[in-house]
Amino acid sequence: MVREGLFDDVDAALTWHPEAWAGMFSTRTLANIQAAWRFTGTAAHAANSPHLGRSALDAVTLMTTGSNFLNEHIIEKARVHYAITDTGGVSPNVVQAQAEVLYLIRAPEMADAEQIFARIEKIAQGAALMTETQVSCRFEKACSSYLPNRTLEAVMYQAVCHYGTPAWSDEERAFAAAIRATLSANDINNSLKNIAGTSGEEGKTFARRHRDTLLIDEVAPWAATDNVLAGSTDVGDVSWKAPVAQCFSPCFAVGTPLHSWQLVSQGRTSIAHKGMLLAGKVLAATAIRLFSDSALLEASQQELRQVLAERPYRCPIPAEVSPSVLR
């Protein structure tokens, strides 16, 4: 959408993200590139004529082995994830003629992600060469790192503080306690680390204070930070085209791991609904401020222009790439 110009005439954008606390999304995020490599070989009977087969599954195995070795030679905050989405079949007595692996490459800057992507592509070519198979790459998506706008953040944080946090019922606290009982100490510590990383030294104090809290009932402190959140968002590209601010709103129990069944199980509860409604109020109040105070809007746009003067934006999705069919 950004590549096609849908945000070219947007003055500012406001959004939110569910979390365990109310506060500001004030950190950078990781840029990412997602692409799939499909290998095509030659099927054969794995016992009677294995010498006639060319294994696409072997190629995928070699590619993932190579990328795992590459992990030692990329920058510390970069990540290379993969999932083997097609092993070729379910019969071990057949040399697999088709196989596919999907990669997600992350780094603090898109330039770093693109360099790693180029090296992964070479590994894929090497795997094909070693197995005498053919390989093709399907570029699926890319997200730029999120660029916080401190001017807009200050306005939105005022709204967050004005509305505070939801009033939690005894039933909601009991449900949160049941969720908490399923979590490991590592889960809880990682959640607290995420809280601490969003707002400087005061954020660390806030996180320690809520180590044993089920549902947080105070607003987290806000501070501009250079920390990079270990995650990615498609809001990132929007933030390079228009000033963006986003808040966190409490929708689940402290300690809940992201992308877990525990989080999903809380998504349709009154806890999450209260957090969503709170976020709606914050977004609306912030928008009203921008409509009524053109100087604030201009200041946020000037902040973005200053960044772009030194670091021009380029959409990381190639012009020929279209959205892929959901699988």
Secondary structure, 3 states (H helix, E strand, C coil): CCCCCCCCCCCCEEEEEEECCEEECCCEECEEEEEEEEEECECEECCCCHHHCECHHHHHHHHHHHHHHHHHHCCCCCEEEEEEEECCCCCCCEECCEEEEEEEEEECCHHHHHHHHHHHHHHHHHHHHHHCCEEEEEEEEEECCCCCCHHHHHHHHHHHHHHCCCCCCHHHHHHHHHHHCCCCHHHHHHHHHHHHCCCHHHHHHHHHHCCCCCCCCCECCCCCCCCEECCCCCHHHHHCCCCEEEEEEECCCCCCCCCCHHHHHHCCCHHHHHHHHHHHHHHHHHHHHHHHCHHHHHHHHHHHHHHHHHCCCCCCCCCCCCCCCCC
